[in-house]
Amino acid sequence: MDSDKIDIVTGGAGFIGKNLVERLAASDRRVLILDDLSRGGQDRVVTLVQDTRVHFRQVDCADADAMAEALTSVGGELGDVWHLAANSDIPAGVADPRIDLHRTFQTTFGVLELMKRAKGHTLRFASSSAIYGSFGDTAIFEDIGPLAPISNYGAMKLASEAQINAAVESYLPRAEVYRFPNVVGAPATHGVIFDFVNKLRATQDRLEVLGDGTQRKAYLHVDDLIAAMLHISTLDGRRLTFNIGPSDEGVTVRFIAETVRDRVSPKAAIAYGEGPRGWVGDVPTFRYSVQRLMDTGWKPSRSSAETIVRAIEEIVGPEPQV
């Protein structure tokens, strides 16, 4: 381990970022968290920087100059960049596309500019299954096409991948593109489980669900996600692209709603909406192929259903002892 090198984690104050930073620090890496805290996370930062290997600077990750100043302020040379910063509020990006333009695409552009200046080696990019669009019951593998995202978020992630590809052709030594599924666990900041738990805590006798509950998606625990990212980082190649997720076909929103209801407020009635789509830009059903990643020796430790049950327990907390 080169003690002069420091890895950057953009969006490191977020849910996935916190888990990643903890794993990197545990492997004796120096880490600089760059985050604008637009989605909160101050409490997570306070916990993380108690480790002397971890530093934090509040910056806009679309601003290469600000990120360069942050890197200089903590000393050392740029190592690798784990780029997680993005807009995680999908409906907000639908209402105002400039949010995704800035926080999802322009942050990628800024990070690439920083890496070009500082001669960073590897960009590890958190992309998304949202880049694919809707393929219905067709299994989605990495080389499928055409790619036609139906959300602004997915469009800006796809644009980011294109920009990264151009950077690899020009100056970037290596890029790893991780196409995330729905990721759950603690400390959750958003997502279907988080929303259902909060709704039931506010109104204990009724849970309102967007859509008719038939939406089916794959879910991966954040522990498995981080393990997959670290596994991919050990593989050979200059540009690597992998779907990350469970090996099953997922679970329905109805399963999640009923499981949360049974744990939080068993007597609550569940009121479903109409149609299979929860919101504009939502892909109601997809089958995610992770065969390429599994062929390298990685496999998830839990199914989607097992992941949902564990995540509910982590978010809700232990049941009171009688």
Secondary structure, DSSP 8 states (H G I E B T S, - for coil): --TTEEEEEETTTSHHHHHHHHHHHHTT--EEEEE--TT--HHHHHHHTTSTTEEEEE--TT-HHHHHHHHHHH-SEEEEEEE------HHHHHH-HHHHIIIIIIHHHHHHHHHHHHT--EEEEEEEGGGS---TTSEE-TT-S-----SHHHHHHHHHHHHHHHHHHHT-SEEEEEEE-EEE-SS--SSHHHHHHHHHHHSTTEEEESS-S--EE-EEEHHHHHHHHHHHTTS--SEEEEE-S-SS--EEHHHHHHHHHHHH-TT-EEEE-SSS-SSTT---B-EE--HHHHTTT---SS-HHHHHHHHHHHHH------
